Amino acid sequence: MSSAASALDWWQDAGVDVLVEDAPRDWLAEPMAAPVAFTALPPAAPVHVPAALPDTLADFIAWRLGDAVPEVEWRGVSIAASGPADADVMVLVDCPDKDDGAAGMLMTGQTGALFDRMLAAIGLSRETIHLAAVCARRPVAGRMPREVEARLAEISRHHIGLVAPKRLLLLGNAASRAILGAEMPGTRGSLHPFNHRRGETGVVASFHPRFLIEKPAAKAEAWKDLQLLMGGVSA
């Protein structure tokens, strides 16, 4: 009796207070999984799809100065591209320099003076080239933010397609990354093909004039790049 009483005490402590259940149970059946409670997820944020870029150069340049561009929140003023719409040679730099905003044009001051001499050495001038920047405004410390780099590269590639030059000169690392997807000077020394909707453009990457001012020894290499740029342009 003591063992039976002990067993009953154990079942009572375990919470068993009836001998049988109201409904029969198959004790050999697999246990049923407990229902899973699902928590409703918040609505997904809408995916931002950039508006289509203007398909004429005049409309594109006007759009580039508007408020739908990645640089709209940056300080300073936007500087438009300049030069003929049908230029044989296009030059793409990274961004405006500090003094460019006051002048309302790219490549001013000491940097611009060297740039003009570089153009003259290969028989060109600002009036004969199409000059533009990856960034229409100067970013903080002159460095392009990585979070907008891909969009700015897309915009620059579209710009090149609208001009469809025979040759494109990229000056500096940011311009090289935007169009060739790689750092300069690693992209130097070769004529790279760039395909766009109106054909193919030969691309040459070189040093930005501001770098040449700091490192005059690189001017000899830059001269080789300019010669490569002009090879076959008149054909």
C-alpha positions as CSV (number, residue, x, y, z in Angstrom):
1,M,0.0,0.0,0.0
2,S,2.9,2.3,0.8
3,S,4.2,1.9,-2.8
4,A,0.8,2.6,-4.3
5,A,0.3,5.7,-2.1
6,S,3.8,6.9,-3.1
7,A,2.8,6.5,-6.8
8,L,-0.4,8.3,-6.3
9,D,1.4,11.2,-4.6
10,W,3.9,11.4,-7.5
11,W,1.0,11.6,-10.1
12,Q,-0.7,14.2,-8.0
13,D,2.4,16.3,-7.8
14,A,2.7,15.9,-11.6
15,G,-0.8,17.4,-12.0
16,V,-2.6,14.2,-12.9
17,D,-6.1,14.4,-11.3
18,V,-8.1,12.0,-13.5
19,L,-7.7,8.4,-14.5
20,V,-8.9,8.8,-18.1
21,E,-9.5,11.6,-20.6
22,D,-12.9,12.3,-22.1
23,A,-11.7,11.3,-25.6
24,P,-9.7,8.2,-26.5
25,R,-6.0,8.8,-27.4
26,D,-3.8,6.8,-29.7
27,W,-0.6,6.6,-27.6
28,L,1.4,5.2,-30.5
29,A,0.6,8.1,-32.9
30,E,3.2,10.7,-33.7
31,P,2.8,13.8,-31.5
32,M,1.2,16.8,-33.3
33,A,3.3,19.8,-33.8
34,A,2.1,22.8,-31.8
35,P,0.6,25.5,-34.0
36,V,3.1,28.3,-35.0
37,A,2.1,31.8,-34.3
38,F,3.0,34.1,-37.2
39,T,3.7,37.8,-36.7
40,A,2.5,40.1,-39.4
41,L,5.4,41.8,-41.1
42,P,5.3,45.5,-41.7
43,P,4.6,46.6,-45.3
44,A,7.8,46.5,-47.4
45,A,9.3,49.9,-48.2
46,P,8.7,50.9,-51.8
47,V,11.7,50.3,-54.1
48,H,13.2,53.5,-55.5
49,V,13.5,53.3,-59.2
50,P,15.4,56.3,-60.7
51,A,13.5,58.1,-63.4
52,A,14.7,57.6,-66.9
53,L,17.5,59.9,-67.9
54,P,16.8,62.6,-70.6
55,D,17.6,61.3,-74.0
56,T,18.9,64.5,-75.6
57,L,22.0,66.3,-74.6
58,A,20.4,69.7,-74.0
59,D,17.7,68.1,-71.8
60,F,20.3,66.1,-69.9
61,I,22.5,69.1,-69.1
62,A,19.5,71.0,-67.9
63,W,18.4,68.0,-65.8
64,R,22.0,67.7,-64.4
65,L,21.6,71.1,-62.8
66,G,18.2,70.3,-61.3
67,D,17.0,68.8,-58.0
68,A,16.7,65.1,-59.1
69,V,20.4,64.4,-59.0
70,P,22.4,62.6,-56.3
71,E,24.4,65.7,-55.4
72,V,21.3,67.9,-54.7
73,E,22.0,68.0,-50.9
74,W,25.6,68.8,-51.3
75,R,26.8,72.3,-50.6
76,G,28.0,74.6,-53.4
77,V,26.7,75.1,-56.9
78,S,26.3,72.6,-59.8
79,I,28.5,73.2,-62.8
80,A,27.2,72.2,-66.2
81,A,29.2,70.4,-68.9
82,S,30.6,72.7,-71.6
83,G,31.7,72.4,-75.2
84,P,30.2,71.2,-78.5
85,A,27.6,68.5,-78.5
86,D,29.3,66.7,-81.4
87,A,32.9,67.0,-80.1
88,D,35.4,64.4,-81.3
89,V,37.0,64.5,-77.9
90,M,35.3,64.5,-74.5
91,V,37.1,65.0,-71.2
92,L,35.7,63.7,-67.9
93,V,37.1,64.8,-64.5
94,D,36.1,63.8,-61.0
95,C,34.5,67.0,-59.7
96,P,34.8,70.7,-59.6
97,D,37.7,72.2,-57.8
98,K,37.2,74.6,-54.9
99,D,37.5,77.7,-57.1
100,D,35.4,76.5,-60.0
101,G,32.1,77.4,-58.3
102,A,32.9,81.1,-58.3
103,A,33.9,81.0,-61.9
104,G,30.9,78.8,-62.9
105,M,33.1,76.5,-65.0
106,L,35.3,73.5,-64.6
107,M,39.1,73.5,-64.5
108,T,40.0,77.0,-63.4
109,G,43.0,78.5,-61.6
110,Q,46.4,76.9,-61.7
111,T,44.9,73.5,-62.5
112,G,42.9,75.0,-65.4
113,A,46.0,76.7,-66.8
114,L,47.9,73.4,-66.9
115,F,44.8,71.7,-68.5
116,D,44.7,74.4,-71.2
117,R,48.4,73.8,-72.0
118,M,47.8,70.0,-72.2
119,L,45.0,70.6,-74.7
120,A,47.1,73.0,-76.8
121,A,49.9,70.4,-76.9
122,I,47.6,68.1,-78.9
123,G,45.9,70.7,-81.0
124,L,42.8,71.1,-78.9
125,S,41.1,73.8,-76.8
126,R,38.1,74.2,-74.5
127,E,36.1,75.3,-77.5
128,T,36.7,72.0,-79.4
129,I,36.2,69.5,-76.5
130,H,33.2,68.5,-74.4
131,L,34.2,68.9,-70.8
132,A,32.2,67.3,-67.9
133,A,32.6,66.0,-64.4
134,V,31.3,62.8,-62.7
135,C,30.1,65.0,-59.8
136,A,28.3,68.2,-60.8
137,R,29.1,69.6,-57.4
138,R,32.2,69.3,-55.2
139,P,31.8,66.6,-52.5
140,V,33.2,67.1,-49.0
141,A,37.0,67.0,-49.1
142,G,36.8,66.4,-52.8
143,R,36.0,62.7,-52.4
144,M,33.0,61.0,-54.0
145,P,30.8,59.3,-51.4
146,R,30.7,55.6,-52.1
147,E,26.9,55.3,-51.6
148,V,26.3,57.4,-54.7
149,E,29.2,56.4,-56.8
150,A,27.3,53.8,-58.8
151,R,24.5,56.2,-59.7
152,L,26.9,58.9,-60.7
153,A,28.8,56.4,-62.8
154,E,25.5,55.5,-64.6
155,I,24.8,59.1,-65.2
156,S,28.3,59.7,-66.6
157,R,28.0,56.8,-69.0
158,H,24.7,58.0,-70.2
159,H,26.3,61.5,-70.8
160,I,29.1,59.9,-72.9
161,G,26.5,58.1,-75.0
162,L,24.7,61.3,-75.8
163,V,27.9,63.0,-77.0
164,A,29.3,59.9,-78.6
165,P,32.9,61.2,-79.0
166,K,35.6,59.4,-80.9
167,R,37.9,59.6,-77.8
168,L,37.3,60.1,-74.1
169,L,40.0,61.3,-71.7
170,L,39.5,60.3,-68.1
171,L,41.4,62.5,-65.6
172,G,41.9,61.0,-62.2
173,N,40.9,58.0,-60.1
174,A,37.2,58.8,-59.7
175,A,36.6,59.2,-63.5
176,S,38.5,56.0,-64.2
177,R,36.4,54.0,-61.7
178,A,33.2,55.5,-63.0
179,I,33.8,54.5,-66.6
180,L,36.3,51.7,-66.6
181,G,35.5,50.2,-63.2
182,A,39.1,50.3,-62.0
183,E,41.6,52.6,-60.4
184,M,44.0,54.8,-62.3
185,P,47.1,54.5,-62.8
186,G,46.3,50.8,-63.3
187,T,44.1,51.8,-66.3
188,R,46.8,53.9,-67.9
189,G,48.7,53.0,-71.1
190,S,45.9,51.4,-73.0
191,L,43.1,52.5,-75.3
192,H,39.9,51.0,-73.8
193,P,36.7,50.4,-75.8
194,F,33.6,51.9,-74.3
195,N,30.3,50.8,-76.0
196,H,27.2,53.0,-76.0
197,R,24.0,53.2,-77.9
198,R,25.6,55.2,-80.7
199,G,28.7,53.1,-81.2
200,E,32.1,52.8,-79.6
201,T,34.4,55.4,-78.0
202,G,38.1,54.9,-77.3
203,V,39.0,55.7,-73.7
204,V,42.3,56.8,-72.3
205,A,42.9,57.3,-68.5
206,S,45.5,59.7,-67.2
207,F,46.6,61.9,-64.3
208,H,44.5,64.8,-63.2
209,P,46.3,68.2,-63.7
210,R,46.2,68.8,-60.0
211,F,48.2,65.6,-59.5
212,L,50.7,66.8,-62.1
213,I,51.2,70.1,-60.3
214,E,52.1,68.1,-57.1
215,K,54.1,65.5,-59.0
216,P,55.8,67.2,-62.1
217,A,57.8,64.0,-62.8
218,A,54.5,62.4,-64.0
219,K,54.2,64.8,-66.9
220,A,56.2,62.6,-69.2
221,E,53.8,59.8,-68.6
222,A,50.8,62.1,-69.1
223,W,52.2,63.2,-72.4
224,K,52.3,59.6,-73.6
225,D,48.6,59.3,-72.6
226,L,47.7,62.4,-74.6
227,Q,49.5,61.0,-77.7
228,L,47.6,57.7,-77.2
229,L,44.3,59.7,-76.9
230,M,44.8,61.4,-80.3
231,G,45.9,58.4,-82.3
232,G,43.4,57.9,-85.1
233,V,41.0,60.7,-84.0
234,S,41.3,62.4,-87.4
235,A,40.5,59.2,-89.3
